[in-house]
Amino acid sequence: MAAMTFIQLVMIFAFALPTFKRAVASDPDIISDFIVPPNFNGTIDGSFFTFTGFRGIFDQAPETFKGSKASLVEFPALTGRSVSYAVLQFPPNTLFPPHTRPDATGLLFLVDGTLEVGLIDTKNNLYTQKLQTGDLFIFPKGLVHYQYNSDPQRPATAIAAFGSSSARAVTVPPAIFTMGIDDAILAKSFKTDVGTIEKIKAGFTN
């Protein structure tokens, strides 16, 4: 009977471990009204709950793609809130290259212009859509996706909400071509030659 109890405990632990890993990987629930970060020395008043980092963001249009964040780093009041924000500005003919967010699902709201978006699921299916002003598009957590403003004249602006206060982005091309992976390995992976890989890498350093 004791042996059976031990086995049962092992089985319970084995099934609980993946759930535990998922739990600690996301923002934990909080049991207080809000959390004051340990290094915060200011006064807890209305300004603590206010983020002003987007003021003036639309006064001057950027020349290249620009993403401005309101995450835990920029806005400490988000501690424990499982939410963050970004403003994405796309000048004509610019893109946010393929990337993934390991921490959070993203919900994109296109407030101006048009955007071509796409995502790839774990079965390597590609889903694309051309968004119009006012459209929403969801990017599931962990899936590779992109946004592209193909309009040669009109800029596009989008707001992205994330289900984490620290929604990291891992951009695929730099992660592959600037992290020191051997050229021969990349050439075999992309079914090309080392010379082509060297040219691609050079594009990230110029």
C-alpha positions in Angstrom: 0.0 0.0 0.0 2.9 2.3 0.8 4.5 1.6 -2.5 1.2 2.4 -4.3 0.9 5.7 -2.4 4.5 6.6 -3.4 3.7 5.9 -7.1 0.6 8.0 -6.9 2.6 10.9 -5.4 5.1 10.6 -8.3 2.3 10.6 -10.8 0.6 13.6 -9.3 4.0 15.5 -9.3 4.6 14.5 -12.9 1.2 15.8 -14.1 1.5 18.9 -11.9 4.9 20.0 -13.1 3.9 21.2 -16.6 1.1 23.2 -15.0 3.5 24.7 -12.5 5.9 25.7 -15.2 3.1 27.4 -17.2 2.0 29.2 -14.0 5.4 30.6 -13.2 6.0 31.6 -16.8 3.1 34.0 -16.9 2.3 37.0 -14.7 1.3 35.8 -11.2 -2.0 36.7 -9.8 -1.9 39.3 -7.0 -4.0 39.4 -3.8 -3.7 43.1 -3.1 -5.2 46.1 -4.9 -1.9 46.9 -6.5 1.8 46.3 -6.0 4.4 49.0 -5.3 7.7 47.9 -6.8 10.5 47.6 -4.1 12.7 50.3 -5.8 9.8 52.8 -6.0 10.5 55.9 -3.9 7.8 58.3 -5.1 4.4 59.1 -3.7 1.5 56.8 -4.3 -1.0 59.1 -5.9 -2.7 59.5 -9.3 0.6 59.9 -11.1 1.7 56.3 -10.0 -1.2 55.0 -12.1 -0.4 57.3 -15.1 1.9 56.7 -18.0 2.9 59.8 -20.0 5.6 58.2 -22.3 3.4 58.4 -25.4 2.9 62.2 -25.2 4.1 63.8 -28.4 4.6 60.4 -30.1 2.6 61.5 -33.2 4.2 65.0 -33.5 6.9 63.8 -35.8 6.6 60.8 -38.1 9.5 58.3 -37.8 11.5 57.5 -40.9 11.7 53.8 -40.1 9.5 51.4 -38.2 9.1 52.4 -34.6 7.7 50.5 -31.6 7.1 52.5 -28.4 6.3 50.4 -25.3 4.4 50.8 -22.1 5.6 47.7 -20.3 6.6 46.9 -16.7 10.0 48.6 -17.3 8.5 51.9 -18.4 5.4 51.7 -16.3 6.0 50.1 -12.9 2.3 50.3 -11.9 1.8 47.3 -14.3 3.4 45.0 -11.8 1.2 41.9 -11.5 -1.4 43.2 -14.0 -0.7 40.8 -16.9 -1.2 43.6 -19.5 1.0 46.0 -21.4 0.8 48.2 -24.5 2.7 49.4 -27.5 2.3 51.9 -30.3 3.6 50.7 -33.6 4.4 53.3 -36.3 4.9 52.2 -39.9 6.2 54.7 -42.4 5.4 53.8 -46.1 6.8 50.5 -47.2 8.2 49.4 -43.8 7.7 46.3 -41.7 8.1 44.7 -38.3 10.0 41.5 -39.4 8.9 38.0 -38.4 9.1 37.8 -34.6 7.6 35.9 -31.7 6.4 36.8 -28.2 7.1 33.9 -25.8 5.3 35.6 -22.9 2.0 36.9 -24.3 -0.7 36.9 -26.9 -1.0 40.2 -28.7 -4.1 42.0 -29.9 -3.4 44.5 -32.7 -5.8 47.5 -33.3 -5.1 49.3 -36.6 -5.9 53.0 -36.0 -4.7 54.4 -39.3 -3.7 53.1 -42.7 -3.5 49.5 -43.9 -1.3 46.6 -42.8 -0.6 43.2 -44.2 -0.2 40.8 -41.3 0.6 37.1 -41.1 1.2 34.3 -38.5 2.5 30.8 -38.7 1.1 28.1 -36.5 2.9 25.0 -35.1 1.8 23.0 -38.1 3.5 25.5 -40.4 0.3 26.9 -41.8 0.5 30.6 -42.8 -2.5 32.8 -42.1 -2.5 36.3 -43.7 -4.8 39.2 -43.8 -4.8 42.8 -45.1 -6.1 45.0 -42.3 -8.0 48.2 -42.8 -8.3 51.1 -40.3 -10.4 49.9 -37.4 -9.6 46.2 -37.7 -8.4 44.0 -34.9 -6.1 41.0 -35.4 -4.9 38.5 -32.7 -1.4 37.0 -32.6 -1.4 33.9 -30.4 1.3 33.6 -27.8 4.6 32.1 -29.1 3.7 32.0 -32.8 5.9 33.7 -35.4 4.2 36.7 -37.0 4.8 39.9 -38.9 3.3 43.2 -39.9 4.0 45.0 -43.2 2.9 48.4 -44.5 3.1 47.9 -48.3 1.6 51.3 -49.1 4.3 53.4 -50.9 2.9 56.7 -49.7 0.7 56.4 -46.6 1.9 55.6 -43.1 0.1 53.2 -40.8 -0.3 53.3 -37.0 -1.4 50.4 -34.8 -1.8 49.9 -31.1 -0.9 46.5 -29.6 -2.1 45.2 -26.3 -0.4 42.2 -24.7 -1.4 39.7 -22.0 1.7 40.2 -20.0 3.4 43.2 -18.3 6.7 42.1 -19.9 5.9 41.0 -23.4 9.3 40.3 -24.9 9.8 40.2 -28.7 12.3 37.8 -30.3 12.8 39.0 -33.9 13.7 36.1 -36.1 16.2 37.4 -38.7 18.6 39.0 -36.2 18.3 36.1 -33.8 19.4 33.8 -36.6 22.0 35.8 -38.4 23.7 37.9 -35.7 24.0 35.5 -32.8 27.1 33.6 -34.0 25.6 30.5 -35.6 28.2 29.0 -37.9 27.8 30.0 -41.6 28.0 26.3 -42.7 25.1 25.4 -40.4 23.0 28.3 -41.7 23.8 27.4 -45.3 22.6 23.9 -44.8 19.5 25.0 -42.9 18.5 27.4 -45.6 19.6 25.2 -48.4 22.0 27.7 -49.8 25.8 28.4 -49.8 28.1 30.1 -47.3 28.6 33.1 -49.6 24.9 33.9 -49.6 24.8 33.6 -45.8 27.7 36.0 -45.5 25.9 38.6 -47.7 22.8 38.3 -45.5 24.8 38.7 -42.4 26.5 41.8 -43.9 23.1 43.4 -44.3 22.6 43.4 -40.5 26.0 45.1 -39.8 25.8 47.9 -42.4 
